[in-house]
Amino acid sequence: MKTVLFCPGFRESKTNRDYKSVIEAIESKGYSVKFIPINWDKTIIDDWVAQLEKVYINYDPKETILAGFSFGSMTALVTATNRMPSELWLFSLSPYFFEDLHLIKPAYLFDIGKKRTERFKNLFFNKLAPRITCKTLIFVGAKEATKYPEIGLRAHDAVKKLKNSQLYTIPNVGHDVADKQYINQIKSVI
């Protein structure tokens, strides 16, 4: 049985949204899921990756899937460049790589903070992408791609640049991996 190491969205823990339903949906398909609690307070993506790697080191990459939602998705992707999992599942991949930052509203950058923004300026998707060779599933909600076009652009760019990747756009869904339609799409694909 493969294990899914799942990272939540920014500033979220297991109780911020219905991650329980997401986990149960994945487990219903025969996977074991380990939710990775990320300490978001005064940390940057390097810290988030270190937190995931601290758990991931105890698993055989051939039997492990890295998954995440939003900033958790970025965390999973960066971690996969260091130690390739069997698969990578990117739910609403955040568009905060160097190549995306010019699209992000200043208010959003202010909200995530100066240190995180400075780090993202040196996080190049185009340099990371060639290092990902595992099967990669990319999910994006149609409503979130409309409301936040940069998320849609990041998803479409990712599917072009990540080998062995597939993009799934979920109709009528916003930025919420716990939406029933999002969960149903995950279950139908995995």
C-alpha positions as CSV (number, residue, x, y, z in Angstrom):
1,M,0.0,0.0,0.0
2,K,1.4,3.4,-1.0
3,T,1.5,6.2,1.5
4,V,0.4,9.7,0.6
5,L,2.2,12.5,2.5
6,F,-0.3,15.4,2.4
7,C,0.6,19.1,3.0
8,P,-2.2,21.5,3.7
9,G,-2.7,25.0,2.4
10,F,-1.1,28.2,3.8
11,R,-1.7,28.9,7.5
12,E,-3.9,25.8,7.7
13,S,-4.0,22.8,9.9
14,K,-6.1,19.6,9.7
15,T,-9.1,21.5,11.1
16,N,-9.1,24.6,8.9
17,R,-11.1,23.0,6.2
18,D,-12.6,19.6,5.7
19,Y,-9.3,17.8,5.1
20,K,-10.8,14.8,6.9
21,S,-13.1,14.2,3.8
22,V,-10.1,14.7,1.4
23,I,-8.1,12.1,3.4
24,E,-11.0,9.7,3.6
25,A,-11.5,9.9,-0.2
26,I,-7.9,9.1,-0.8
27,E,-7.9,6.3,1.7
28,S,-11.0,4.9,0.1
29,K,-8.9,4.3,-3.0
30,G,-6.5,2.0,-1.1
31,Y,-3.9,4.5,0.0
32,S,-2.6,5.3,3.5
33,V,-2.5,9.1,4.2
34,K,-0.2,10.9,6.6
35,F,-1.2,14.6,7.1
36,I,1.9,16.8,7.5
37,P,1.3,19.6,10.0
38,I,3.3,22.6,8.7
39,N,4.4,25.3,11.1
40,W,3.6,28.4,8.9
41,D,4.5,31.0,11.6
42,K,7.5,33.1,10.6
43,T,8.7,30.4,8.2
44,I,9.5,30.3,4.5
45,I,9.3,27.5,1.9
46,D,12.7,26.1,2.8
47,D,11.3,25.5,6.3
48,W,8.1,23.9,5.0
49,V,10.2,21.6,2.8
50,A,12.4,20.7,5.7
51,Q,9.3,19.8,7.8
52,L,8.0,17.5,5.0
53,E,11.4,16.0,4.4
54,K,11.7,15.2,8.2
55,V,8.8,12.8,7.7
56,Y,9.5,11.8,4.1
57,I,13.0,10.5,5.0
58,N,11.2,7.6,6.9
59,Y,9.4,6.4,3.8
60,D,10.6,4.5,0.7
61,P,10.1,7.0,-2.2
62,K,9.0,4.2,-4.5
63,E,6.0,3.6,-2.2
64,T,5.3,7.2,-1.4
65,I,3.2,9.9,-3.1
66,L,3.8,13.6,-2.2
67,A,0.6,15.7,-2.3
68,G,-0.4,19.1,-1.2
69,F,-2.9,21.9,-1.6
70,S,-1.9,25.5,-2.6
71,F,1.3,26.4,-0.7
72,G,1.4,22.7,0.4
73,S,1.5,21.8,-3.3
74,M,4.5,24.0,-3.8
75,T,6.1,22.4,-0.8
76,A,5.5,18.9,-2.2
77,L,6.9,19.9,-5.6
78,V,10.1,21.4,-4.2
79,T,10.5,18.3,-2.0
80,A,10.1,16.0,-5.0
81,T,13.1,17.7,-6.7
82,N,15.3,16.5,-3.8
83,R,14.0,12.9,-3.5
84,M,11.7,11.6,-6.3
85,P,8.5,10.1,-5.0
86,S,6.5,7.5,-7.0
87,E,3.9,10.2,-7.8
88,L,3.2,13.9,-7.2
89,W,-0.3,15.2,-6.7
90,L,-0.6,19.0,-6.9
91,F,-3.9,20.4,-5.8
92,S,-4.3,24.1,-6.8
93,L,-0.6,24.7,-7.1
94,S,0.2,28.2,-5.8
95,P,1.7,30.6,-8.4
96,Y,4.4,32.0,-6.3
97,F,7.5,30.9,-8.3
98,F,9.8,33.6,-9.7
99,E,8.1,33.3,-13.1
100,D,4.7,34.1,-11.5
101,L,5.4,36.9,-9.1
102,H,4.8,39.7,-11.7
103,L,1.2,38.5,-11.9
104,I,0.5,38.5,-8.1
105,K,-1.3,41.5,-6.7
106,P,0.8,43.6,-4.3
107,A,-1.7,43.0,-1.5
108,Y,-1.2,39.3,-1.7
109,L,2.5,39.6,-1.6
110,F,2.1,42.0,1.4
111,D,-0.1,39.3,3.1
112,I,2.5,36.5,2.7
113,G,5.3,38.8,4.0
114,K,8.6,40.2,2.8
115,K,10.8,37.2,3.8
116,R,8.6,34.7,1.9
117,T,8.3,37.0,-1.1
118,E,12.1,37.4,-1.2
119,R,12.6,33.7,-1.1
120,F,10.0,33.1,-3.9
121,K,12.0,35.5,-6.1
122,N,14.8,32.8,-6.1
123,L,12.5,29.9,-6.6
124,F,12.5,29.2,-10.3
125,F,9.8,26.8,-11.6
126,N,11.7,26.4,-14.9
127,K,14.7,25.1,-13.1
128,L,12.7,22.8,-10.8
129,A,10.5,21.3,-13.5
130,P,13.2,19.2,-15.3
131,R,14.1,17.6,-12.0
132,I,10.5,16.1,-11.7
133,T,10.2,12.8,-13.6
134,C,7.5,11.0,-11.7
135,K,3.9,10.8,-12.7
136,T,2.3,14.1,-11.7
137,L,-1.4,14.9,-11.4
138,I,-2.3,18.6,-11.4
139,F,-5.7,19.7,-10.3
140,V,-7.3,23.2,-10.5
141,G,-10.8,24.5,-10.0
142,A,-12.3,26.3,-12.9
143,K,-13.7,29.1,-10.7
144,E,-10.4,29.6,-8.9
145,A,-8.6,29.8,-12.3
146,T,-11.2,32.5,-13.3
147,K,-11.0,34.4,-10.0
148,Y,-7.2,34.1,-9.7
149,P,-5.9,33.8,-13.4
150,E,-2.4,33.3,-12.1
151,I,-3.4,29.9,-10.6
152,G,-4.8,28.8,-13.9
153,L,-1.7,30.0,-15.8
154,R,0.6,28.2,-13.3
155,A,-1.4,24.9,-13.7
156,H,-1.2,25.1,-17.5
157,D,2.5,26.0,-17.5
158,A,3.2,23.1,-15.1
159,V,1.5,20.5,-17.3
160,K,3.6,21.6,-20.2
161,K,6.9,21.6,-18.3
162,L,6.5,18.6,-16.0
163,K,7.1,15.2,-17.7
164,N,4.5,12.6,-17.2
165,S,1.9,15.1,-16.0
166,Q,-1.8,15.4,-16.5
167,L,-4.0,18.4,-15.8
168,Y,-7.6,18.1,-14.4
169,T,-9.8,21.2,-14.3
170,I,-12.8,20.8,-12.0
171,P,-15.9,22.7,-13.2
172,N,-17.7,25.1,-10.8
173,V,-15.0,24.8,-8.1
174,G,-13.0,27.5,-6.4
175,H,-9.9,27.4,-4.3
176,D,-11.0,24.5,-2.1
177,V,-9.6,21.0,-2.2
178,A,-12.4,20.0,0.3
179,D,-15.2,20.9,-2.1
180,K,-17.3,17.8,-2.9
181,Q,-16.7,18.2,-6.6
182,Y,-13.0,18.5,-6.1
183,I,-12.9,15.4,-3.9
184,N,-15.0,13.5,-6.5
185,Q,-12.5,14.5,-9.2
186,I,-9.6,13.3,-7.1
187,K,-11.3,10.0,-6.4
188,S,-12.1,9.5,-10.1
189,V,-8.4,10.1,-11.1
190,I,-6.3,8.4,-8.5
